[in-house]
Amino acid sequence: MNVLTAKRLTKVYGSRHARAVTKALNGIDLEVNRGEFVSIMGPSGSGKTTLLNILAGIDRPTSGELRIHGQELAKMRASELALFRRRQLGFVFQDYNLLDSLTAAENVALPLALDGKRGAAVRKKVLEMLEYLGMGEYADRYPYELSGGQQQRIAVARAVVHQPALVLADEPTGNLDSASAKALLEVFAKLHREQESTILMVTHDPFAASYSKRVVFIKDGQVFSHLDAPSSRSQFFQEILQALAVLEGTSYDMAPTRM
Ligand SMILES: Nc1ncnc2c1ncn2[C@@H]1O[C@H](COP(=O)(O)OP(=O)(O)OP(=O)(O)O)[C@@H](O)[C@H]1O
């Protein structure tokens, strides 16, 4: 079953009266099934952020259809959309976006607290999630007492604790060193494998994308190609590099770094 169906999405920036209009999205079709782990890749300016903002309900498309978890986002009132985003979406950002004044556990509890859930049952659920993601010992630390990689794993715990229909990740490894990036990607892979979390990740990094099961390449606001993961991740990494070389018309270093 589809968690996300986007049809012919367009986004035009600038009004008809403006001197310049930009067609950031030019007819994107995208389907994501329940339990899929999908990456979106594309050159700078290809429309990735625009697409993610629309999928996240932050921005509205100029035209096209978008259904997430069976709901048409365009038909929702602002209050319904806010509730939908809180309950059905989880977000992971490049710069973690944890609240400095809250502990790791309190940050993870936020989506539950915003939904009116508090008390011992919430604390138990949060600690179980942190434990599950290998972060149990950091529950009572503040973000400034954690490394970037640890903060990002807390952010992932926060993104999934309320079991959203879809997790949207925007360059989640962008600020991490290679060891922390690998640890974070292992967390995503575990959530995908064991919890059947549905994850859509925008990334520039072929190594990060090789952890997902499908890559959608976009260029000039359109879907350029798709790649399904073969059984070996190192082979997928090579295939992604080759697809990027075609996409960007440049030759990537084919050496299997970090594998
Ligand atoms: N608010 C805006 N107003 C006008 N044009 C915009 C706006 N946001 C994005 N654009 C334009 O839309 C196009 C797509 O931008 P977008 O940020 O979605 O690309 P991207 O693939 O995320 O790029 P990057 O990888 O560099 O972040 C670009 O040409 C950009 O200049």
The ligand as a Gaussian input file, in Angstrom:
#p B3LYP/6-31G(d) Opt

LIG

0 1
 N       11.602000      30.643000      -2.378000
 C       12.085000      30.593000      -3.626000
 N       11.849000      31.609000      -4.497000
 C       12.304000      31.556000      -5.754000
 N       13.008000      30.520000      -6.270000
 C       13.278000      29.484000      -5.450000
 C       12.829000      29.455000      -4.091000
 N       13.248000      28.306000      -3.524000
 C       13.923000      27.629000      -4.484000
 N       13.941000      28.330000      -5.634000
 C       14.546000      27.904000      -6.910000
 O       13.959000      26.650000      -7.270000
 C       14.940000      25.769000      -7.833000
 C       15.014000      24.491000      -6.990000
 O       15.552000      24.803000      -5.715000
 P       15.718000      23.738000      -4.546000
 O       16.206000      24.478000      -3.352000
 O       14.476000      22.959000      -4.408000
 O       16.868000      22.791000      -5.140000
 P       17.757000      21.677000      -4.390000
 O       17.801000      20.520000      -5.326000
 O       17.257000      21.445000      -3.029000
 O       19.184000      22.384000      -4.341000
 P       20.396000      22.176000      -3.277000
 O       20.886000      20.768000      -3.481000
 O       21.407000      23.205000      -3.716000
 O       19.841000      22.424000      -1.911000
 C       16.240000      26.549000      -7.875000
 O       16.362000      27.109000      -9.150000
 C       16.037000      27.642000      -6.828000
 O       16.793000      28.782000      -7.127000

